[in-house]
């Protein structure tokens, strides 16, 4: 009994050591390869991806050599080779294909170990053909996608897009390549009785002999490779089995799964039989190739039957000897464990968090996303976040400037509240009214130049205001010119998202617009009594310094020429063929100019009744939108509020952060209706304007401010996805620009009406009661979109060609 316990304890210790060794293998391989991978991803932001493609294969090959080192040093793996094909494999250095049976997860490592016996070792040119589902593996699937993986779709009538693209990349290799196929598509596991029965039934239906020790092969990937590549010289037929895989006590085969079970059961000895078939003897026709491949697997079945059933051998085998010097040199990857940060934030971290290996995620050209593109998208969102935080952070803190103007006014200026409100409304309305103008400038000069123009214009006006803050001059400089410059930055931050995000536009827009409420949450605590202490001059100078940081956006907001062309051409263009001569019947092609095509696109948008109704409802909402940001602080100071007035504005900002985050996430989900969510938010928005004056003297006002912020975030964040949903992706940029420009009208009129009410009645509560009417009108108007007359919706337009 004690002996059995000792054996069991020893086995558990061995399993634990093996498991730790496997983890160590992953850490070593991950740290070494991921550091280089991550460095290349950063470089590829500035250098064309195709220039760095071959280095990905080199790094992948280096990582594979570490695996082989682990198999040799830690597990003591031995390999014996048989067959005449092994001699041909050692001598020749050629483009080749390997077809092998599939028993374990380490079959690929066994075949790679063969390359250590060759005079020329180039792991970087070994290409694997796993099935598409392997791409979902968070670590190894990502490495294969970036390196040497050519994923094969096993379903019928699949186009094999990834396989074809990788086969074209082989042209860049400067050394002979090897493509490894496992035609069985899954491992041979004894417990899969159902799989064996299906394979046997399929063979009988095809009048073929059932296979006992192998699964039924698939020919799609091999056929596509032979079609695309005419420079392949030899196909190596590899049959592999592992020593002691046959349990002599039970008389059954053992199932082998992962590398841990391989090290526990198999004695770490693999036997490989190799046949070399010249490419001239391989048929090119698909049906003939299928029969040929099935015949090869019949031979594999006979070889394995000779081992497992007849309990004989394949004859004399040659044991592969590898250079220990090279193996120990590769094992230096152990030292890179100290650079674990590269592992966490390299392959594993990026693959799990930033770019999951999802084959459905492709760019505009249909190619898989790379980390460089995803990092660029993240940088774009951060730049948009910075832009929105600075622009709207100061706009939403205009209440401090409003209070300064009110306090600095003389008794002769009886309409000082109207003037202060007028300046705020002009500043906000001009920023939005310049939306279409900014969009035209961006289309003409590009995003980087438009960004530099906007920052330069804003800096000039702020510099002038810091020296001469005259209230009359502020209407021109701070109210008009500065707002035009800010509009160029704001429209750029919205438009750039439509070029780089197709499916997750809601989430990208939420991250970008989070800058506004975040700044609204933080700025009031910094600007509290700032103007009273340092003056309005210092306030404008500080704003100018912060605008200088927006020059960094010009480095990030870039668009590829192909994407720009495709986006600009997504308008409906009619081409007519007009007969100009009755004698020769020559045709004159009359095309619309770019301006005519752009104008036609805007007209097409306004013919969409659903978009028009939604736009009008948004106009009603924005009559009351600036009211909380302009009058909250002044109103709270006049009343006996139990909390600091600045806290109310920050509470609205906090609620807006939560609202934009949640609505941005759910707007990309198909189960939620974006229009209904926005309409409910508008209705609650109007209710809060009634509750705010009622609760101003209690702590309940904080809850009201949070709800105002939540509704504010939902209304703003859902505008871009809703416009894309109504008019289609190709016209979304123009639709949101029109919306931004037209809402400048209520943004201009709303604060003026509020200022007139205050001057005439000196009643801030009445301002909030009147402002609650507009959201209720918008909610009632938006209900019309559910009638039958408003059911039409523009989808993505295509080029229309009509011939007469």
C-alpha positions in Angstrom: 0.0 0.0 0.0 2.8 2.3 0.9 4.5 1.5 -2.4 1.3 2.5 -4.4 1.1 5.7 -2.4 4.8 6.4 -3.2 4.2 5.8 -6.9 1.1 7.9 -6.9 2.9 10.7 -5.1 5.8 10.5 -7.5 3.4 10.6 -10.4 1.7 13.7 -9.0 5.0 15.4 -8.5 6.0 14.6 -12.1 2.7 16.0 -13.3 3.1 19.1 -11.3 6.7 19.6 -12.6 5.5 19.0 -16.2 2.6 21.5 -15.7 5.0 24.1 -14.4 7.3 23.4 -17.3 4.5 23.9 -19.8 3.7 27.2 -18.1 7.3 28.1 -18.3 7.3 27.3 -22.0 4.4 29.6 -22.6 6.1 32.4 -20.6 9.4 32.0 -22.4 7.8 31.9 -25.8 5.4 34.7 -24.9 8.0 37.1 -23.5 10.5 36.6 -26.3 8.1 36.8 -29.2 5.8 39.3 -27.7 8.5 41.9 -27.0 9.6 41.8 -30.7 6.0 41.6 -31.9 4.9 44.6 -29.9 7.9 46.6 -31.0 7.0 45.9 -34.7 3.4 46.9 -34.1 4.6 50.3 -32.8 7.0 50.7 -35.7 4.2 49.7 -38.2 2.2 52.8 -37.2 4.8 54.9 -39.0 6.1 52.3 -41.6 4.0 50.5 -44.2 2.8 47.1 -42.9 4.0 45.2 -46.0 7.6 46.2 -45.3 7.5 44.5 -41.9 5.6 41.4 -42.9 8.6 39.2 -43.3 9.9 40.1 -39.9 6.7 38.7 -38.3 7.6 35.3 -39.8 11.1 35.6 -38.5 9.9 36.3 -35.0 7.4 33.5 -35.2 10.1 31.1 -36.3 12.3 32.1 -33.4 9.4 31.4 -31.0 8.9 28.0 -32.6 12.6 27.2 -32.0 12.1 27.8 -28.3 9.3 25.2 -28.3 11.6 22.7 -30.0 14.3 23.5 -27.4 11.8 22.8 -24.6 10.9 19.5 -26.2 14.5 18.5 -26.4 15.9 19.8 -23.1 13.0 19.6 -20.6 11.1 16.6 -22.0 14.0 14.8 -23.6 12.1 14.2 -26.8 13.5 11.7 -29.3 12.5 11.2 -32.9 13.1 8.2 -35.2 12.6 8.6 -38.9 11.8 5.9 -41.5 11.3 5.7 -45.2 13.1 6.7 -48.3 11.6 10.2 -48.2 13.7 11.1 -45.1 16.9 11.0 -47.2 15.4 13.2 -49.8 14.2 15.6 -47.0 17.7 15.9 -45.6 19.5 16.5 -48.9 17.1 18.8 -50.7 16.3 22.4 -49.8 13.1 23.1 -51.8 9.6 24.4 -51.7 7.5 21.6 -50.3 4.2 20.5 -48.7 3.8 18.2 -45.7 0.6 16.2 -45.2 0.4 14.4 -41.9 -2.0 12.5 -39.7 -3.0 14.3 -36.5 -2.7 12.7 -33.1 -1.7 15.3 -30.6 -1.3 19.1 -30.1 2.5 18.7 -30.4 2.4 17.1 -33.9 3.5 20.4 -35.4 6.5 20.5 -33.0 7.6 17.0 -34.0 7.6 18.1 -37.7 9.5 21.3 -36.8 12.1 19.2 -34.9 12.8 17.5 -38.2 14.2 20.8 -39.5 16.9 20.8 -36.9 18.5 17.9 -38.8 18.6 19.9 -42.0 21.8 21.9 -42.9 19.6 25.0 -43.4 17.2 25.8 -40.6 14.6 28.4 -41.3 11.6 28.1 -39.0 10.3 31.5 -40.3 9.3 29.9 -43.6 7.2 27.1 -42.1 3.6 27.7 -42.6 0.7 26.0 -40.8 -2.9 25.5 -41.9 -5.1 25.3 -38.8 -8.8 25.6 -39.0 -10.5 29.0 -38.6 -11.6 28.4 -35.0 -8.0 28.4 -33.9 -8.0 32.2 -34.5 -10.2 32.6 -31.4 -7.5 31.3 -29.2 -6.4 34.4 -27.2 -2.7 33.9 -27.4 -1.5 31.4 -30.0 -4.3 32.3 -32.5 -3.1 35.8 -32.5 0.6 34.8 -33.1 -0.5 32.5 -36.0 -2.5 35.3 -37.5 0.4 37.7 -37.4 3.0 35.1 -38.3 2.8 31.8 -40.2 -0.8 30.8 -39.9 -3.0 30.2 -43.0 -6.4 29.6 -41.6 -8.7 27.2 -43.5 -12.4 27.2 -43.5 -13.8 23.7 -43.3 -17.3 24.5 -44.4 -18.6 23.9 -47.9 -18.3 26.5 -50.6 -15.9 28.6 -48.5 -13.8 31.1 -50.4 -10.6 30.5 -48.3 -9.8 34.3 -48.3 -7.1 34.0 -45.6 -5.4 31.1 -47.3 -5.2 32.9 -50.6 -3.8 36.1 -49.1 -1.1 34.3 -47.2 -0.2 32.3 -50.3 0.4 35.6 -52.1 2.7 36.8 -49.2 5.0 33.8 -49.8 6.5 35.7 -52.7 8.3 37.9 -50.2 10.2 34.9 -48.7 13.9 34.8 -49.6 14.2 31.1 -48.7 12.3 27.9 -49.6 9.0 27.5 -47.8 7.2 24.6 -46.3 3.4 24.3 -45.9 2.2 21.8 -43.3 -1.3 20.3 -43.7 -3.3 18.1 -41.3 -6.1 17.0 -43.7 -8.0 15.2 -41.0 -8.9 18.7 -39.5 -9.1 17.3 -36.0 -7.1 15.1 -33.6 -7.6 11.3 -33.6 -9.2 10.7 -30.2 -10.4 7.2 -29.3 -13.3 8.5 -27.3 -14.8 10.2 -30.3 -16.9 7.2 -31.3 -19.5 9.3 -33.1 -16.8 10.9 -35.3 -15.5 7.5 -36.4 -19.0 6.3 -37.2 -19.6 9.3 -39.4 -16.3 8.9 -41.2 -17.0 5.2 -41.8 -20.5 5.9 -43.1 -19.2 8.6 -45.4 -16.5 6.2 -46.8 -19.1 3.6 -47.5 -21.4 6.1 -49.2 -18.4 7.0 -51.5 -17.6 3.3 -52.1 -14.3 3.7 -50.3 -12.6 1.5 -47.7 -13.2 2.7 -44.2 -10.2 3.9 -42.2 -9.5 2.5 -38.8 -6.6 4.5 -37.4 -7.0 7.8 -39.2 -9.9 10.1 -40.0 -11.3 10.9 -43.4 -9.1 13.6 -45.1 -10.3 16.9 -46.5 -8.8 18.2 -49.8 -10.0 21.8 -50.0 -6.9 23.5 -48.6 -4.4 21.3 -50.5 -6.3 21.8 -53.7 -6.3 25.6 -53.3 -2.6 25.6 -52.6 -1.7 23.6 -55.6 -3.8 26.0 -57.7 -2.1 29.1 -56.4 1.5 27.9 -56.2 3.2 26.4 -59.2 6.7 26.5 -57.6 6.2 23.5 -55.2 8.6 20.7 -56.0 7.7 17.8 -53.6 4.9 16.7 -51.3 6.1 14.8 -48.2 3.6 12.3 -46.9 4.3 12.1 -43.1 2.9 9.4 -40.8 3.5 9.8 -37.1 2.9 7.8 -34.0 4.2 7.9 -30.4 5.9 5.1 -28.5 3.7 3.4 -25.9 0.6 5.0 -27.4 -0.7 1.4 -27.6 -1.7 0.1 -24.2 -0.5 -3.5 -24.2 -2.4 -4.3 -21.0 -5.8 -3.2 -22.2 -5.2 -3.8 -25.9 -6.4 -0.3 -26.8 -5.0 2.9 -28.1 -4.4 5.7 -25.7 -5.8 9.1 -26.4 -3.2 11.9 -26.4 -4.3 15.4 -25.9 -2.1 18.2 -24.7 1.7 18.5 -24.1 1.2 17.4 -20.5 -0.4 14.1 -21.5 2.3 13.6 -24.1 5.1 13.9 -21.5 3.3 11.7 -19.0 2.3 8.7 -21.1 4.4 8.4 -24.2 8.0 8.2 -23.0 8.8 11.2 -25.3 9.7 9.1 -28.4 8.1 9.9 -31.7 8.3 7.7 -34.9 7.9 9.4 -38.2 7.6 7.6 -41.6 8.2 9.9 -44.6 7.4 9.3 -48.3 8.5 11.9 -50.9 6.2 12.3 -53.9 7.3 14.5 -56.8 4.8 17.2 -57.7 4.5 15.7 -61.2 2.9 12.6 -59.8 0.2 14.6 -58.0 -3.1 15.2 -59.9 -4.4 18.8 -60.2 -8.0 18.0 -60.7 -10.0 18.2 -57.5 -11.7 14.8 -57.8 -8.5 13.0 -58.8 -6.7 14.8 -56.0 -9.3 13.6 -53.5 -8.8 10.0 -54.6 -5.0 10.4 -54.5 -5.1 11.9 -51.0 -7.4 9.1 -49.8 -5.0 6.5 -51.2 -2.2 8.2 -49.2 -4.3 7.9 -46.0 -5.0 4.3 -46.8 -1.3 3.8 -46.7 -1.1 5.6 -43.4 -3.8 3.4 -42.1 -1.8 0.3 -43.1 1.4 1.6 -41.5 -0.4 2.4 -38.2 -2.2 -1.0 -38.3 1.1 -2.6 -38.6 2.1 -1.0 -35.3 -1.0 -1.1 -33.2 -2.6 -4.4 -34.5 0.2 -6.5 -35.8 2.6 -5.2 -33.1 5.5 -5.1 -35.6 7.8 -2.2 -36.5 8.6 -0.1 -39.6 12.1 -1.4 -39.8 15.3 0.3 -39.1 14.9 4.0 -38.1 17.4 6.9 -38.0 17.4 8.8 -34.8 17.6 12.6 -35.3 20.4 14.3 -33.4 20.2 18.0 -32.9 22.9 20.5 -32.0 22.9 21.1 -28.3 24.7 24.4 -28.8 21.8 25.8 -30.8 19.3 24.4 -28.4 20.9 26.0 -25.4 21.4 29.3 -27.2 17.6 29.4 -27.9 16.9 28.6 -24.3 18.2 32.0 -23.3 14.6 33.1 -23.6 14.4 32.1 -19.9 16.0 35.4 -19.1 13.3 37.3 -20.8 11.0 36.2 -18.0 12.2 39.4 -16.2 10.6 41.3 -19.0 7.2 40.0 -18.1 5.6 43.4 -18.8 6.3 42.7 -22.5 4.4 39.5 -22.2 1.4 41.0 -20.4 1.1 44.0 -22.6 2.5 42.3 -25.7 0.9 39.3 -27.5 -1.3 38.1 -24.6 -2.5 41.5 -23.4 -3.1 42.9 -26.9 -4.6 39.8 -28.3 -7.1 39.4 -25.4 -8.0 43.1 -24.8 -7.3 45.0 -28.0 -7.5 42.6 -31.0 -9.2 39.3 -30.4 -8.5 36.8 -33.1 -11.9 37.2 -34.7 -11.9 36.3 -38.4 -15.1 38.4 -39.0 -13.3 41.7 -38.1 -11.8 43.0 -41.3 -10.9 46.4 -42.5 -12.4 48.2 -45.5 -10.3 46.1 -47.9 -11.5 42.8 -46.4 -8.1 42.0 -44.7 -7.8 41.1 -41.0 -7.1 43.8 -38.5 -3.6 44.2 -37.3 -2.4 45.6 -34.0 -1.0 48.7 -35.7 -4.5 49.6 -37.0 -6.1 49.0 -33.7 -3.5 51.1 -31.9 -4.1 53.9 -34.4 -7.9 53.6 -33.6 -7.2 53.8 -29.9 -5.0 56.9 -30.5 -7.8 58.5 -32.5 -10.3 57.9 -29.7 -7.9 59.4 -27.2 -7.2 62.4 -29.4 -11.0 62.9 -29.8 -11.4 62.6 -26.1 -8.8 65.3 -25.5 -10.3 67.6 -28.1 -13.8 67.3 -26.7 -12.6 67.7 -23.1 -10.9 71.0 -23.9 -13.5 72.5 -26.2 -16.6 71.6 -24.3 -15.0 71.8 -20.9 -14.6 75.5 -21.3 -17.9 75.9 -23.0 -19.7 74.1 -20.2 -17.8 76.3 -17.6 -19.0 79.5 -19.3 -21.0 80.0 -16.2 -17.9 81.5 -14.5 -17.4 84.0 -17.4 -21.2 84.7 -17.2 -20.8 85.5 -13.5 -17.8 87.7 -14.1 -19.7 89.7 -16.7 -22.7 90.1 -14.4 -20.5 91.2 -11.5 -18.4 93.6 -13.6 -21.5 95.3 -15.2 -22.5 98.8 -14.2 -25.9 100.0 -13.2 -26.3 101.7 -16.5 -26.2 98.4 -18.2 -29.7 97.2 -17.4 -29.5 94.4 -19.9 -26.2 93.0 -18.7 -27.8 89.5 -18.2 -29.0 89.6 -21.8 -25.5 90.5 -23.1 -23.8 87.8 -21.1 -26.3 85.3 -22.2 -26.0 86.5 -25.8 -22.2 86.0 -25.7 -22.6 82.4 -24.5 -25.3 81.6 -27.1 -23.2 83.1 -29.9 -20.2 81.1 -28.8 -22.1 77.9 -28.8 -24.3 78.5 -31.8 -21.4 79.6 -34.1 -19.4 76.5 -33.1 -22.3 74.3 -34.3 -23.4 76.5 -37.1 -20.0 76.2 -38.7 -20.4 72.4 -38.9 -21.1 72.3 -42.7 -18.4 74.8 -43.4 -15.9 72.8 -41.3 -16.9 69.6 -43.1 -16.2 71.2 -46.5 -12.8 72.5 -45.4 -11.9 69.1 -44.0 -12.8 67.5 -47.3 -10.7 70.0 -49.2 -7.5 70.2 -47.1 -7.7 67.0 -45.0 -7.8 66.4 -41.3 -4.3 67.3 -40.3 -4.3 70.7 -42.0 -7.9 71.5 -40.8 -6.8 70.7 -37.3 -3.8 73.0 -37.5 -6.0 75.8 -38.9 -8.5 75.4 -36.1 -5.9 75.5 -33.4 -4.1 78.5 -34.9 -7.3 80.5 -35.2 -8.3 79.7 -31.7 -4.9 80.6 -30.3 -4.8 84.0 -32.1 -8.2 85.0 -30.6 -7.4 83.7 -27.1 -4.1 85.6 -27.2 -5.8 88.8 -28.2 -8.5 88.3 -25.5 -5.8 87.8 -22.8 -4.5 91.3 -23.5 -7.8 93.1 -24.2 -10.9 91.4 -22.7 -13.4 94.1 -23.8 -16.9 92.7 -23.7 -17.8 94.2 -27.0 -14.8 92.8 -28.7 -15.4 89.4 -27.1 -18.5 89.0 -29.3 -16.2 88.9 -32.4 -13.1 87.2 -31.0 -14.3 84.8 -28.4 -17.9 84.4 -29.7 -17.3 84.1 -33.5 -13.7 83.5 -34.5 -12.7 81.3 -31.6 -15.8 79.2 -32.1 -15.0 78.7 -35.8 -11.6 77.4 -34.9 -13.1 75.1 -32.3 -15.7 73.9 -34.9 -12.9 72.7 -37.2 -11.6 70.6 -34.3 -15.0 69.4 -33.1 -16.2 68.3 -36.6 -12.8 66.7 -37.2 -13.2 64.6 -34.0 -16.6 63.4 -35.2 -15.9 62.8 -38.9 -12.6 60.9 -38.3 -14.6 58.2 -36.5 -16.6 57.3 -39.6 -13.4 56.6 -41.6 -11.9 54.2 -39.0 -14.9 52.6 -37.3 -17.5 50.6 -39.2 -19.2 48.3 -36.7 -18.4 49.8 -33.3 -19.1 53.4 -34.1 -21.3 53.8 -31.0 -18.6 52.7 -28.7 -16.0 54.8 -30.4 -18.3 57.9 -30.3 -18.9 57.2 -26.6 -15.2 57.2 -25.8 -14.6 60.3 -27.8 -17.5 62.3 -26.3 -16.6 61.3 -22.8 -14.1 64.2 -22.8 -16.9 66.8 -22.5 -18.5 65.5 -19.2 -15.1 64.5 -17.8 -13.9 68.1 -18.2 -17.2 69.3 -16.9 -16.7 67.2 -13.8 -13.1 68.4 -13.2 -12.9 72.0 -14.4 -15.3 73.6 -12.0 -13.1 72.7 -9.0 -10.1 74.3 -10.7 -11.9 77.4 -12.0 -13.7 78.1 -8.7 -12.8 81.7 -7.9 -10.1 81.5 -10.5 -11.2 84.6 -12.4 -11.6 86.5 -9.1 -8.1 85.7 -8.1 -6.1 85.9 -11.3 -8.5 87.8 -13.6 -10.2 87.1 -16.9 -6.9 87.7 -18.8 -5.2 84.7 -17.1 -8.3 82.6 -17.8 -8.0 83.2 -21.5 -4.3 82.6 -21.4 -4.7 79.3 -19.7 -7.3 78.2 -22.3 -4.8 79.1 -25.0 -2.1 76.9 -23.4 -4.5 74.0 -23.3 -5.5 74.5 -26.9 -1.8 74.1 -27.9 -2.1 70.4 -26.9 -4.6 69.9 -29.6 -1.8 70.2 -32.2 -1.1 66.6 -31.3 -4.4 65.6 -32.9 -3.0 66.6 -36.3 -0.5 63.7 -36.0 -3.2 61.2 -35.2 -6.2 62.2 -37.3 -5.0 60.7 -40.6 -6.9 58.8 -43.3 -5.5 56.5 -45.9 -6.0 57.7 -49.5 -7.9 54.5 -50.4 -10.4 54.9 -47.5 -10.9 58.6 -48.4 -11.6 57.8 -52.0 -14.0 55.1 -51.2 -15.9 57.2 -48.7 -16.1 60.2 -51.0 -17.4 58.1 -53.9 -20.3 56.7 -51.9 -22.8 59.1 -53.4 -25.4 58.3 -56.0 -24.1 59.5 -59.4 -26.1 59.3 -62.5 -24.2 58.9 -65.8 -26.2 59.5 -69.0 -25.2 58.6 -72.5 -26.4 61.3 -74.9 -26.3 60.9 -78.7 -24.5 63.9 -80.2 -24.5 62.9 -83.8 -27.0 61.0 -85.9 -24.4 60.0 -88.5 -21.8 58.3 -86.3 -23.9 57.7 -83.2 -21.0 58.8 -81.0 -21.9 59.0 -77.3 -21.1 61.8 -75.0 -20.9 61.0 -71.4 -22.3 63.6 -69.1 -21.1 63.3 -65.5 -22.0 65.2 -62.5 -19.3 67.4 -60.9 -18.1 66.8 -57.4 -20.1 69.8 -56.1 -23.3 68.5 -57.9 -22.7 65.0 -56.5 -22.2 66.4 -53.0 -25.3 68.6 -53.3 -27.3 65.7 -54.5 -26.2 63.7 -51.4 -27.4 66.5 -49.1 -30.7 66.7 -51.0 -31.1 62.9 -50.7 -30.7 63.2 -47.0 -33.5 65.7 -46.6 -35.8 63.6 -48.7 -35.7 61.1 -45.9 -38.8 62.0 -43.9 -37.7 60.0 -40.9 -34.4 61.9 -40.7 -36.2 65.2 -41.1 -38.6 64.5 -38.2 -35.7 63.3 -36.0 -33.7 66.4 -36.8 -36.6 68.7 -35.9 -37.1 67.0 -32.6 -33.4 67.4 -31.9 -33.8 71.2 -32.7 -36.5 71.4 -30.0 -34.2 69.7 -27.4 -31.3 72.0 -28.0 -33.5 75.1 -27.1 -33.0 74.0 -23.5 -29.7 72.2 -23.7 -27.4 75.1 -22.7 -29.6 76.3 -19.8 -28.1 74.1 -17.0 -24.5 75.0 -18.0 -25.1 78.7 -18.1 -27.5 79.4 -15.2 -26.8 76.6 -12.7 -24.0 78.4 -10.7 -25.7 81.8 -10.7 -29.1 80.3 -9.7 -27.6 78.2 -6.9 -25.7 81.2 -5.5 -29.0 83.2 -5.3 -30.8 80.4 -3.5 -30.0 78.8 -0.1 -28.5 75.7 -1.6 -27.1 73.1 0.9 -24.3 72.1 -1.4 -21.6 74.1 -3.2 -22.9 75.4 -6.6 -19.8 74.1 -8.4 -20.7 70.6 -7.2 -24.0 70.8 -9.1 -22.2 71.4 -12.4 -19.8 68.6 -11.6 -22.7 66.3 -10.8 -24.2 66.9 -14.2 -20.8 66.1 -15.7 -20.6 62.8 -13.7 -24.0 61.8 -14.9 -23.1 62.6 -18.5 -20.1 60.4 -18.2 -22.2 57.4 -17.1 -24.9 58.2 -19.7 -22.4 58.3 -22.6 -20.6 55.2 -21.5 -23.7 53.1 -21.1 -25.5 54.4 -24.2 -22.3 54.1 -26.3 -22.0 50.5 -25.4 -25.6 49.4 -26.0 -26.0 51.4 -29.2 -23.9 48.8 -31.0 -26.1 46.0 -29.8 -28.9 44.9 -32.1 -31.4 44.1 -29.3 -31.7 47.8 -28.3 -33.6 50.4 -30.3 -31.5 53.6 -30.3 -34.4 55.9 -31.2 -36.5 54.7 -28.3 -33.6 55.1 -25.8 -33.0 58.6 -27.0 -36.7 59.5 -26.9 -37.1 58.3 -23.3 -34.0 60.3 -22.4 -35.5 63.4 -23.9 -38.7 63.0 -21.9 -36.9 62.5 -18.6 -34.7 65.5 -19.6 -37.8 67.7 -19.7 -39.1 66.3 -16.4 -35.8 67.2 -14.7 -36.2 70.9 -15.8 -39.4 71.0 -13.8 -37.9 69.2 -10.7 -34.8 71.3 -10.6 -36.4 74.6 -9.2 -38.6 72.5 -6.9 -35.6 70.7 -5.3 -33.0 73.5 -5.5 -33.0 74.0 -1.7 -32.7 70.3 -0.8 -30.2 67.5 -1.4 -32.6 66.0 -3.9 -31.2 68.4 -6.4 -28.1 66.2 -6.7 -30.2 63.3 -7.9 -31.9 65.7 -10.4 -28.5 66.9 -11.7 -27.3 63.3 -12.1 -30.5 62.4 -14.1 -29.9 65.6 -16.2 -26.4 64.4 -16.9 -27.5 60.9 -17.8 -30.1 62.1 -20.2 -27.6 64.6 -21.7 -25.1 61.8 -22.3 -27.6 59.6 -24.0 -29.0 62.3 -26.2 -25.5 63.4 -27.4 -23.9 60.0 -27.7 -26.7 58.4 -29.6 -26.9 61.2 -32.2 -24.1 59.9 -34.5 -25.2 56.2 -34.5 -28.8 57.2 -35.1 -27.9 59.4 -38.0 -25.9 56.5 -39.4 -28.8 54.1 -38.9 -31.3 56.4 -40.6 -29.4 57.6 -43.7 -26.8 54.9 -44.1 -23.1 54.7 -43.4 -22.0 56.5 -46.6 -24.1 59.6 -45.8 -23.6 59.6 -42.0 -20.9 62.2 -42.0 -23.0 64.7 -44.0 -26.1 63.9 -41.9 -24.4 64.6 -38.6 -22.8 67.8 -40.0 -26.2 69.1 -41.1 -27.6 68.2 -37.6 -24.7 70.0 -35.9 -25.1 73.1 -38.1 -28.9 73.4 -37.7 -29.0 72.9 -33.9 -26.9 76.1 -33.7 -30.2 78.0 -34.2 -31.9 76.8 -31.0 -28.5 77.0 -29.2 -28.4 80.7 -30.1 -32.1 81.5 -29.4 -32.5 79.4 -26.2 -30.1 81.4 -24.0 -31.3 84.7 -25.3 -34.9 83.8 -24.4 -33.7 82.8 -21.0 -31.7 86.1 -20.6 -34.8 88.2 -21.6 -36.9 86.3 -19.0 -34.4 87.0 -16.3 -34.1 90.7 -17.2 -37.8 91.1 -17.2 -38.8 89.0 -14.3 -35.6 88.3 -12.4 -37.0 84.8 -11.9 -34.6 81.9 -12.7 -37.2 79.3 -11.8 -39.3 80.5 -14.7 -36.4 79.9 -17.1 -36.3 76.2 -16.2 -40.1 75.8 -16.4 -40.1 77.3 -19.9 -37.2 75.2 -20.9 -39.0 72.0 -20.0 -41.6 72.7 -22.8 -39.1 72.0 -25.6 -38.1 68.4 -24.6 -41.8 67.5 -24.3 -42.5 68.9 -27.8 -39.6 66.9 -29.1 -40.9 63.7 -27.5 -44.3 64.2 -29.1 -42.9 65.0 -32.5 -40.6 62.0 -32.5 -43.6 59.7 -32.1 -44.5 60.5 -35.7 -41.5 58.4 -36.8 -43.5 55.2 -35.9 -46.4 56.0 -38.3 -46.5 54.3 -41.7 -45.6 57.4 -43.7 -42.2 57.6 -42.0 -41.1 54.0 -42.4 -38.8 54.7 -45.3 -35.1 54.7 -44.6 -32.0 55.4 -46.8 -29.5 52.6 -46.8 -26.0 52.6 -48.1 -26.1 54.1 -51.5 -24.3 52.7 -54.5 -23.2 54.1 -57.8 -26.2 54.1 -60.1 -25.6 54.0 -63.8 -28.5 54.4 -66.2 -28.1 54.2 -70.0 -30.4 55.8 -72.4 
